[in-house]
Structure formats: C-alpha cells, structure tokens
Amino acid sequence: MTLSFVRSLRRGADPRAANKIPRVNSVPGDGRLGRARLPASAHARGARLAYRGGMGKILLFLIGVFAVIMLISIAISALHFLFYVALIAVIVVGALRLTGSARRRRARR
C-alpha cells in the first residue's frame, strides 16, 4: 500500500478515490488544447529534426551493416550457384566421355 492511500484511509476518505489516477496536463494552460499558450520561443524556432546527431549516425551505420551483409550473402549465393553449375558440367562431360569410349570399343570389335 502506498503512503498516500494509508493517509486517505486515516482521514476517512473514500478508498476507491485514492486509486484514481490524477489528471496531468502536459500542455500549459487550463487543459484545453485550443487555449494552451506556448512560450514565444517555441513558435519562433524551426521544427526539430526527427533524428539528430548520434541517432542519425547509428541509423546510417546499421543500414550500412545491413547492406554489407546483403552483398556478402549475394556473393555467397552466386558462388553456390556457380559451384552447382560446374558440378553438373563435370558430371555431363564425364558421362559423355564414358559413353564415348564405350562406343569406340564396340566399333573396334
């Protein structure tokens, strides 16, 4: 139990009222957005950038790392494809040589 809840019970207040979340206004004024008055300096300044300083550098670094990983993956994939093409070519050439030599032997007899 919180200290404010215990104090409200001692004063005889409704215990359910202690559990209510207090209303906090994040905008200066009486809580209505239309009547909120911001300081003049807030209006005079330009809009802040979405990602300033370190955050932008971190994002660019992460995008660069992702691009490098993609390029490495593409290169490995291409080498994998070329390996299988070469393997099939070796099998075909080997099969043609074996069948060709068998034909020559039959022709000699």
C-alpha positions in Angstrom: 0.0 0.0 0.0 1.2 3.5 -0.7 1.6 6.1 1.9 -1.0 8.4 0.3 -3.5 5.6 0.3 -2.9 5.0 4.0 -3.3 8.7 4.8 -6.5 8.9 2.9 -7.9 6.0 4.9 -7.0 7.7 8.1 -8.8 10.9 7.1 -11.9 8.9 6.3 -11.8 9.4 2.6 -13.3 7.0 0.1 -10.7 4.3 -0.5 -11.8 4.0 -4.2 -11.0 7.7 -4.7 -7.3 7.0 -3.8 -6.9 4.6 -6.7 -7.9 7.2 -9.3 -5.1 8.4 -11.5 -4.6 12.2 -11.2 -5.1 14.2 -14.4 -1.8 15.6 -15.6 -1.7 18.3 -18.2 1.3 18.2 -20.5 0.4 21.5 -22.2 0.5 24.7 -20.3 -3.0 26.3 -19.8 -6.2 25.0 -18.4 -6.1 21.7 -20.1 -7.9 22.6 -23.3 -5.6 22.4 -26.3 -7.3 25.4 -28.0 -6.5 27.7 -25.2 -3.0 26.5 -24.5 -0.4 29.2 -24.7 3.1 28.2 -25.6 6.1 30.4 -25.0 7.0 32.7 -27.9 10.4 31.0 -28.2 8.6 27.7 -29.1 6.9 29.4 -32.0 9.9 31.2 -33.3 12.2 28.2 -33.6 12.1 25.9 -36.6 10.9 22.3 -36.3 13.4 20.0 -34.8 14.9 17.2 -36.9 13.5 13.8 -36.3 16.9 12.1 -35.9 19.6 14.4 -34.7 23.3 13.8 -34.0 24.1 10.4 -32.7 20.8 8.7 -33.6 21.2 9.6 -37.3 24.7 8.2 -37.2 23.6 5.0 -35.6 20.8 4.5 -38.1 23.2 5.1 -41.0 25.7 2.7 -39.5 23.0 0.0 -39.1 21.8 0.5 -42.7 25.4 0.2 -43.9 26.0 -3.0 -41.9 22.8 -4.4 -43.4 23.9 -3.5 -46.9 27.3 -5.2 -46.4 25.7 -8.4 -45.1 23.3 -8.4 -48.1 26.2 -8.0 -50.5 28.2 -10.8 -48.8 25.1 -13.0 -48.9 24.5 -12.3 -52.6 28.2 -13.2 -53.4 28.0 -16.4 -51.5 24.7 -17.3 -53.2 26.3 -16.6 -56.6 29.3 -18.8 -55.8 27.0 -21.5 -54.6 25.0 -21.4 -57.9 28.2 -21.5 -60.0 29.5 -24.4 -58.0 26.4 -26.5 -58.8 26.6 -25.4 -62.5 30.2 -26.6 -62.6 29.3 -29.8 -60.8 26.6 -30.6 -63.3 29.0 -29.8 -66.2 31.6 -32.1 -64.8 29.1 -34.9 -64.5 27.8 -34.4 -68.0 31.3 -34.3 -69.5 32.3 -37.3 -67.5 29.2 -39.2 -68.7 29.8 -38.2 -72.3 33.4 -39.4 -72.1 32.4 -42.7 -70.6 29.8 -43.4 -73.2 32.0 -42.2 -76.0 34.8 -44.6 -75.0 32.4 -47.4 -74.8 31.2 -46.7 -78.3 34.8 -46.7 -79.6 35.5 -50.1 -78.0 32.4 -51.6 -79.6 33.3 -50.1 -83.0 36.8 -51.7 -82.8 35.5 -55.2 -82.2 
